[in-house]
Amino acid sequence: MVTGASAGVGRATARRLAQDGYDVALLARGAEGLEGAAAEIASCGRRGLPIPTDVADESQVEAAAERCEAELGPIDLWVNNAMTTVFSPFAEIEPEEFRRATEVTYLGVVWGMRSALKRMRARDSGSIVIVGSALAYRGIPLQSPYCGAKHAVKGFFESIRTELVHEGSSIRVSMVDLPGVNTPQFEHCRTRLPKQPQPVPPIYQPEVAADAIAWAARSGERELYVGAPTWKTIWGNRIAPRIADLYLGKTGYGSQQTDQPVNGDRPDNLFEPVSRDEGAHGPFDERTRGRSALVWIAKHRKALGAATLAGLGVGAAAAMVNTE
């Protein structure tokens, strides 16, 4: 089960999971994007089940879970990914806009977790991956709804993990923290900025995020940072949050906008889906990175550790020989 599967990271993740052998239930609101995602799943030789769902509505999420298990079988993996936001100074965001962004980005994770655990607890098996962000640790200007929701997601993730530990559960829950990613959200999320929104550079392709999500699902890794900017943001904020305040106050507005003015007729998906199939990629392909060293290290940590130990052993043996 993948939420937000019609575009962006969710779309790339659904495709990657199909390549890994999963049948995939696809949750999102937009029919065009869902059909496009289902066609990609079918091209991988797997079953794709598009289920139009507003993840902010708990009853719709639960109904989607019931349909998924009825048509595809027990849910082995649930990826909580759906999001929306408003690019704007906080003072210019209307209460209903802030509420809506929070309900999708935060409560969408809560309702997904609820439906997933309801089924996985009965079998004492399964994996749940939450798509987090560097912004779950460090808020930035112009994205207060998203940053607030991702901070809430992080606290919720930690609470659920401790409860599962208490239960002695075999269910695995992971969080994958992303940097700026080249997705269509910058084309379809609501904005009040004078210029076109963009992810804070350096920008990564959604397939990098999908690879990390697939790895977290297989490994059960507690938390995985994608991209050096994520690591730098999280640790930089821990070490010097006041310096981060000053730096982002000066650079955070310009770094999130291109030099192109916003199209006045630009549709957004805050309350209704955008009626087009947007695919996984946004408009920044020429400026993106296609791999993450941090993800590679996480995937090869055991081998790297063994090689390090072997090297230390050889060094120790050589030192003993030289001493003798």
Buried (B, 14 or more C-beta within 10 A) or exposed (E): BBBBBBBBBBBBBBBBBBBBEBBBBBBBBBBBBBBBBBEBBEEBEBBBBBBBBBBBBBEBBBBBBEBBBEEBEEBBBBBBBBBBBBBBEEEEBEEEBBBBBBBBBBBBBBBBBBBBBEBBBEEEBBBBBBBBBBBBBBBBBBBBBBBBBBBBBBEBBBEBBEEBEEEEBEBBBBBBBBBBBBBBBBBBBBBEBEBBBBBBBEBBBBBBBBBBBBBBBBBBBEBBBBBBBBBBBBEBBEEEEEEBBEEBEEEBBEBBBBEEEBEEEEEBBBEEBBEBBBBBBBBBEEEBBEEBEBBEEBBEEEEEEEEEEEEEEEEEEEEEEEEE
